[in-house]
Amino acid sequence: MKEITIFGKGNMGRAIGENFKTAGNNVNYIDVDDPVENIGSIIILAVPYNVALKIAKTNRALFVGTTVIDITNPLDFDTWDNLVVPADSSAAAQIANELPDSKVVKGFNTTFAATLISKKIGGEHQTTVQLASDHDDAKQAIISALKGSGLAVLDSGKLRRARELEAFGFLQMTLAASEKITWNGGFGVFN
Ligand SMILES: NC(=O)c1ccc[n+]([C@@H]2O[C@H](COP(=O)([O-])OP(=O)(O)OC[C@H]3O[C@@H](n4cnc5c(N)ncnc54)[C@H](OP(=O)(O)O)[C@@H]3O)[C@@H](O)[C@H]2O)c1
């Protein structure tokens, strides 16, 4: 059982929290504007990218030694045509730069909130959460904490792969926003 702290109680914060709870973990939520005192060993930044970056900067000392999951898709919402991070980087890499003594993991950004609740992509195939990080132990801790949640969890490689996961998340959002797929659908992973 792990102590999970989630910043943000929106669609993703709630959907992710329910999965960790179902798998037997303790979950507590923090309002971004509240003072932070107690923190779990796994922290999830379930807020927009600019807010996640600010939380990382503000809480660098408090987050030392913890696993921090960045779930953001850093879209330029004015154009829906770009990410706001450099093309050879990622939101997760930018957040990791702010948290040199934490284990930053990219995760959950390729799965819409509805598919985390239903555990199905398109109502049919099991939802797979992808994780990217340079910290193998952090990925393993997340995989083991989510056992019993009903989600599949895949180690998709090093933090460098966050760039591809974010490109993937970006494309999936444009497809749903243009109604070519539904918010219950998206990309699946099959083996
Ligand atoms: N929705 C999806 O299917 C999906 C899928 C993959 C990744 N993501 C990523 O997940 C993250 C959260 O998305 P979401 O769909 O859960 O959004 P959401 O339902 O709008 O929730 C966003 C959360 O962030 C807080 N927040 C927003 N702006 C803030 C600000 N300026 N200052 C402080 N707190 C702020 C909100 O607090 P208040 O309610 O108090 O404003 C809320 O708790 C985003 O980075 C998104 O890219 C979403």
Ligand as a Chemical Component Dictionary entry (heavy atoms), coordinates in Angstrom:
data_LIG
# 
_chem_comp.id                   LIG 
_chem_comp.type                 NON-POLYMER 
_chem_comp.pdbx_formal_charge   0 
_chem_comp.three_letter_code    LIG 
# 
loop_
_chem_comp_atom.comp_id 
_chem_comp_atom.atom_id 
_chem_comp_atom.alt_atom_id 
_chem_comp_atom.type_symbol 
_chem_comp_atom.charge 
_chem_comp_atom.model_Cartn_x 
_chem_comp_atom.model_Cartn_y 
_chem_comp_atom.model_Cartn_z 
_chem_comp_atom.pdbx_ordinal 
LIG N1  N1  N 0  -8.984  14.888 -19.402 1  
LIG C1  C1  C 0  -8.268  13.959 -20.006 2  
LIG O1  O1  O 0  -8.836  12.990 -20.576 3  
LIG C2  C2  C 0  -6.753  14.018 -19.986 4  
LIG C3  C3  C 0  -6.035  12.955 -20.561 5  
LIG C4  C4  C 0  -4.646  12.943 -20.473 6  
LIG C5  C5  C 0  -3.981  13.979 -19.832 7  
LIG N2  N2  N 1  -4.692  15.014 -19.317 8  
LIG C6  C6  C 0  -3.953  16.086 -18.607 9  
LIG O2  O2  O 0  -4.363  16.046 -17.250 10 
LIG C7  C7  C 0  -4.251  17.344 -16.666 11 
LIG C8  C8  C 0  -5.570  17.658 -15.943 12 
LIG O3  O3  O 0  -6.616  17.587 -16.890 13 
LIG P1  P1  P 0  -8.141  17.439 -16.432 14 
LIG O4  O4  O 0  -8.878  16.962 -17.626 15 
LIG O5  O5  O -1 -8.234  16.689 -15.165 16 
LIG O6  O6  O 0  -8.524  18.977 -16.171 17 
LIG P2  P2  P 0  -9.669  19.536 -15.245 18 
LIG O7  O7  O 0  -10.785 18.583 -15.099 19 
LIG O8  O8  O 0  -9.970  20.889 -15.815 20 
LIG O9  O9  O 0  -8.940  19.703 -13.821 21 
LIG C9  C9  C 0  -7.809  20.534 -13.714 22 
LIG C10 C10 C 0  -7.378  20.664 -12.269 23 
LIG O10 O10 O 0  -6.324  21.649 -12.224 24 
LIG C11 C11 C 0  -6.725  22.762 -11.411 25 
LIG N3  N3  N 0  -6.292  24.011 -12.053 26 
LIG C12 C12 C 0  -6.505  24.388 -13.326 27 
LIG N4  N4  N 0  -5.964  25.606 -13.565 28 
LIG C13 C13 C 0  -5.414  26.014 -12.390 29 
LIG C14 C14 C 0  -4.685  27.165 -11.993 30 
LIG N5  N5  N 0  -4.390  28.144 -12.851 31 
LIG N6  N6  N 0  -4.245  27.237 -10.725 32 
LIG C15 C15 C 0  -4.513  26.245 -9.839  33 
LIG N7  N7  N 0  -5.206  25.099 -10.172 34 
LIG C16 C16 C 0  -5.627  24.983 -11.431 35 
LIG C17 C17 C 0  -8.240  22.699 -11.345 36 
LIG O11 O11 O 0  -8.680  23.322 -10.165 37 
LIG P3  P3  P 0  -10.090 24.103 -10.142 38 
LIG O12 O12 O 0  -11.142 23.090 -10.501 39 
LIG O13 O13 O 0  -10.191 24.636 -8.760  40 
LIG O14 O14 O 0  -9.951  25.155 -11.203 41 
LIG C18 C18 C 0  -8.486  21.179 -11.342 42 
LIG O15 O15 O 0  -8.289  20.654 -10.053 43 
LIG C19 C19 C 0  -3.921  18.312 -17.812 44 
LIG O16 O16 O 0  -2.548  18.590 -17.785 45 
LIG C20 C20 C 0  -4.249  17.507 -19.078 46 
LIG O17 O17 O 0  -3.420  17.860 -20.170 47 
LIG C21 C21 C 0  -6.075  15.075 -19.381 48 
# 
loop_
_chem_comp_bond.comp_id 
_chem_comp_bond.atom_id_1 
_chem_comp_bond.atom_id_2 
_chem_comp_bond.value_order 
_chem_comp_bond.pdbx_ordinal 
LIG N1  C1  SING 1  
LIG C1  O1  DOUB 2  
LIG C1  C2  SING 3  
LIG C2  C3  SING 4  
LIG C2  C21 DOUB 5  
LIG C3  C4  DOUB 6  
LIG C4  C5  SING 7  
LIG C5  N2  DOUB 8  
LIG N2  C6  SING 9  
LIG N2  C21 SING 10 
LIG C6  O2  SING 11 
LIG C6  C20 SING 12 
LIG O2  C7  SING 13 
LIG C7  C8  SING 14 
LIG C7  C19 SING 15 
LIG C8  O3  SING 16 
LIG O3  P1  SING 17 
LIG P1  O4  DOUB 18 
LIG P1  O5  SING 19 
LIG P1  O6  SING 20 
LIG O6  P2  SING 21 
LIG P2  O7  DOUB 22 
LIG P2  O8  SING 23 
LIG P2  O9  SING 24 
LIG O9  C9  SING 25 
LIG C9  C10 SING 26 
LIG C10 O10 SING 27 
LIG C10 C18 SING 28 
LIG O10 C11 SING 29 
LIG C11 N3  SING 30 
LIG C11 C17 SING 31 
LIG N3  C12 SING 32 
LIG N3  C16 SING 33 
LIG C12 N4  DOUB 34 
LIG N4  C13 SING 35 
LIG C13 C14 SING 36 
LIG C13 C16 DOUB 37 
LIG C14 N5  SING 38 
LIG C14 N6  DOUB 39 
LIG N6  C15 SING 40 
LIG C15 N7  DOUB 41 
LIG N7  C16 SING 42 
LIG C17 O11 SING 43 
LIG C17 C18 SING 44 
LIG O11 P3  SING 45 
LIG P3  O12 DOUB 46 
LIG P3  O13 SING 47 
LIG P3  O14 SING 48 
LIG C18 O15 SING 49 
LIG C19 O16 SING 50 
LIG C19 C20 SING 51 
LIG C20 O17 SING 52 
# 
